[in-house]
Amino acid sequence: MITVINEDQIAEADAWRYDDVLAVRVGAHSERVMVWRARQIATLQSSFTPTMQYVHRQLLVEVDNPNAPKILDRLRVAFMSSWANR
C-alpha cells in the first residue's frame, strides 16, 4: 500500500503505521530516497496456525529536491518525533 502526502501534511500522518518513508520529487514518484525504515519484528509461526498476510506500507513525501541533505534531515527529524509521540 502506498500513500502520497506533501511535506506540510507530516503532522497529520501516522508515521508509525508505515514500514518505509520515502522522499520523492513532486509528481515524479519513480526516484525515491529513503528517509525512514521501521524495524520489523518477526512474528511467531507454527505449523498448526495459518500465517497472517503481510501488507508492506510505504509513505511517499513529495518535496522539491529529495536528494538535498537539509530536506532529508528535516524529514527525519519530523518523522522521528512523530514516531516517538505515538
Buried (B, 14 or more C-beta within 10 A) or exposed (E): EEBBBEBEEBEEBEBEEBBBBBBBBEEEEEEBBEBBEBEEEEEEEEEEEEEEEEEEBBBBBBBEEBEEEEBBEBBBEBBEEBBEEE
